[in-house]
């Protein structure tokens, strides 16, 4: 087993590779369907004046927060079309929160995805955050092309064989919120 700094040990072999190293879609048909949830977040750093435009609804392209929320929901629903080895899942809920970062340097986007299925929804949550951030960037890039996306990461997950997991608080994460 290997260990990343600040995180618990990682399990052995990669599940998307067979014994010969060939790519495969993981068989989940024998797993019981359980309630599963994943929550991910990401950040978009921007100039304070651009943040004000977005928060006050004065961005040139209109209500960019509403468009980004819809884009994030759509991305969660279409994750298996974008990520080749993801299973299509019947999502039971997608919640999107977009808010200014605590330090006023930009926006924080959080997505919670839930399902009752035989595999988790981490990729749906991460994809939703990524597409939501890209949509925000697209909507205001004319005002600030130097915006920076990231980091994007999983905050927590629940359900399934491995049970609940919560991201440990790391010193570098404190600078984004």
C-alpha positions as CSV (number, residue, x, y, z in Angstrom):
1,X,0.0,0.0,0.0
2,X,1.1,3.6,-0.6
3,X,0.2,6.6,1.4
4,X,-0.2,10.2,0.4
5,X,0.8,12.9,2.9
6,X,-2.1,13.6,5.3
7,X,-4.3,10.9,3.8
8,X,-5.1,7.3,4.8
9,X,-3.3,4.4,3.0
10,X,-4.4,3.7,-0.5
11,X,-5.7,0.3,-1.5
12,X,-3.6,-2.0,-3.8
13,X,-4.3,-2.5,-7.5
14,X,-6.2,0.0,-9.7
15,X,-9.7,-1.3,-10.3
16,X,-10.0,-0.2,-13.9
17,X,-7.1,-2.5,-15.0
18,X,-7.4,-6.3,-15.4
19,X,-4.7,-8.7,-14.4
20,X,-2.9,-8.1,-17.7
21,X,-3.0,-4.3,-17.4
22,X,-5.8,-3.8,-19.9
23,X,-8.4,-1.2,-19.3
24,X,-11.8,-2.5,-18.2
25,X,-15.1,-1.2,-16.8
26,X,-15.5,-2.5,-13.3
27,X,-18.2,-5.1,-12.8
28,X,-20.6,-3.7,-10.1
29,X,-23.6,-6.0,-10.9
30,X,-23.0,-8.2,-7.8
31,X,-22.9,-5.2,-5.4
32,X,-26.0,-4.2,-3.6
33,X,-27.6,-0.9,-4.4
34,X,-27.1,1.4,-1.4
35,X,-27.8,5.1,-0.8
36,X,-24.6,7.0,-1.9
37,X,-23.7,10.6,-1.8
38,X,-20.6,12.6,-2.8
39,X,-19.8,16.2,-2.2
40,X,-17.1,18.1,-4.2
41,X,-15.9,21.7,-4.3
42,X,-13.8,23.9,-6.5
43,X,-12.8,27.5,-6.8
44,X,-12.5,30.2,-9.4
45,X,-10.2,33.1,-8.5
46,X,-10.9,36.4,-10.2
47,X,-10.4,40.1,-9.8
48,X,-12.6,41.7,-7.1
49,X,-14.4,44.0,-9.7
50,X,-15.4,40.9,-11.7
51,X,-16.6,39.1,-8.6
52,X,-18.8,42.2,-7.8
53,X,-20.3,42.0,-11.3
54,X,-21.2,38.4,-10.9
55,X,-22.6,38.7,-7.3
56,X,-24.6,41.8,-8.2
57,X,-26.0,40.2,-11.4
58,X,-24.3,42.8,-13.7
59,X,-22.2,40.5,-15.8
60,X,-22.4,41.2,-19.5
61,X,-24.0,37.7,-20.2
62,X,-26.6,38.0,-17.5
63,X,-27.2,35.7,-14.5
64,X,-24.1,33.7,-14.7
65,X,-24.7,31.9,-11.4
66,X,-28.0,30.5,-12.6
67,X,-26.4,29.3,-15.9
68,X,-23.5,27.7,-13.9
69,X,-25.9,25.9,-11.6
70,X,-27.8,24.4,-14.6
71,X,-24.5,23.4,-16.3
72,X,-23.3,21.7,-13.1
73,X,-26.6,19.7,-12.8
74,X,-26.4,18.7,-16.5
75,X,-22.8,17.7,-16.2
76,X,-23.6,15.4,-13.2
77,X,-26.3,13.7,-15.3
78,X,-24.0,13.3,-18.3
79,X,-20.8,12.1,-16.5
80,X,-20.8,8.6,-18.0
81,X,-20.9,10.3,-21.5
82,X,-17.7,12.2,-20.6
83,X,-15.6,9.8,-18.5
84,X,-15.2,6.6,-20.5
85,X,-15.2,4.1,-17.6
86,X,-18.0,5.6,-15.5
87,X,-21.2,3.7,-15.1
88,X,-24.4,5.6,-16.0
89,X,-26.3,6.2,-12.8
90,X,-29.8,7.2,-11.9
91,X,-29.2,10.3,-9.9
92,X,-31.8,11.1,-7.2
93,X,-30.5,14.6,-6.4
94,X,-28.0,17.2,-7.4
95,X,-27.5,20.3,-5.2
96,X,-25.3,23.2,-6.3
97,X,-24.1,26.0,-4.1
98,X,-22.1,28.9,-5.5
99,X,-20.8,31.6,-3.1
100,X,-18.0,34.1,-2.7
101,X,-14.9,32.7,-1.1
102,X,-14.4,33.8,2.5
103,X,-11.4,35.9,1.5
104,X,-13.2,37.6,-1.4
105,X,-10.8,36.3,-4.0
106,X,-13.4,34.6,-6.2
107,X,-16.2,32.0,-6.1
108,X,-16.5,28.6,-4.4
109,X,-18.7,26.0,-6.1
110,X,-19.9,23.0,-4.2
111,X,-22.0,20.1,-5.6
112,X,-23.7,17.3,-3.6
113,X,-24.8,14.3,-5.7
114,X,-26.9,11.4,-4.5
115,X,-28.2,8.1,-5.8
116,X,-29.2,4.6,-4.8
117,X,-27.0,2.4,-6.9
118,X,-24.2,-0.2,-6.8
119,X,-21.4,2.3,-7.4
120,X,-20.6,5.8,-6.1
121,X,-21.2,9.3,-7.4
122,X,-17.7,10.8,-6.7
123,X,-17.1,11.3,-10.5
124,X,-20.5,12.9,-10.9
125,X,-19.8,15.4,-8.1
126,X,-16.3,16.2,-9.4
127,X,-17.5,16.5,-13.0
128,X,-20.4,18.8,-12.0
129,X,-18.0,21.1,-10.1
130,X,-15.5,21.2,-13.0
131,X,-18.2,22.0,-15.6
132,X,-19.8,24.6,-13.3
133,X,-16.5,26.4,-12.9
134,X,-15.8,26.2,-16.7
135,X,-19.2,27.7,-17.3
136,X,-18.5,30.5,-14.9
137,X,-15.2,31.2,-16.6
138,X,-16.9,31.2,-20.0
139,X,-19.5,33.6,-18.9
140,X,-17.1,36.3,-17.6
141,X,-13.8,35.6,-19.4
142,X,-14.2,38.8,-21.4
143,X,-14.0,40.7,-18.1
144,X,-11.1,38.7,-16.7
145,X,-9.3,36.2,-18.9
146,X,-6.7,35.7,-16.2
147,X,-9.1,33.8,-13.9
148,X,-7.7,30.6,-12.3
149,X,-9.8,27.4,-11.8
150,X,-9.0,25.1,-8.9
151,X,-8.4,23.3,-6.9
152,X,-11.2,20.9,-7.4
153,X,-11.5,18.0,-4.9
154,X,-13.8,15.6,-3.2
155,X,-14.9,16.8,0.3
156,X,-16.7,13.6,1.4
157,X,-18.6,10.6,0.3
158,X,-20.9,8.0,1.9
159,X,-22.3,4.6,1.1
160,X,-20.9,1.5,-0.5
161,X,-18.4,-1.0,0.7
162,X,-15.8,1.5,1.8
163,X,-18.2,3.4,3.9
164,X,-18.0,7.1,4.7
165,X,-14.9,9.2,3.9
166,X,-14.2,12.9,4.7
167,X,-11.2,14.9,3.3
168,X,-8.8,15.7,6.1
169,X,-8.2,19.4,6.7
170,X,-4.8,20.2,5.1
171,X,-2.9,23.5,5.5
172,X,-3.0,24.3,1.8
173,X,-6.8,24.0,1.7
174,X,-7.2,26.9,4.1
175,X,-6.1,29.5,1.5
176,X,-9.2,28.8,-0.6
177,X,-12.0,29.7,1.5
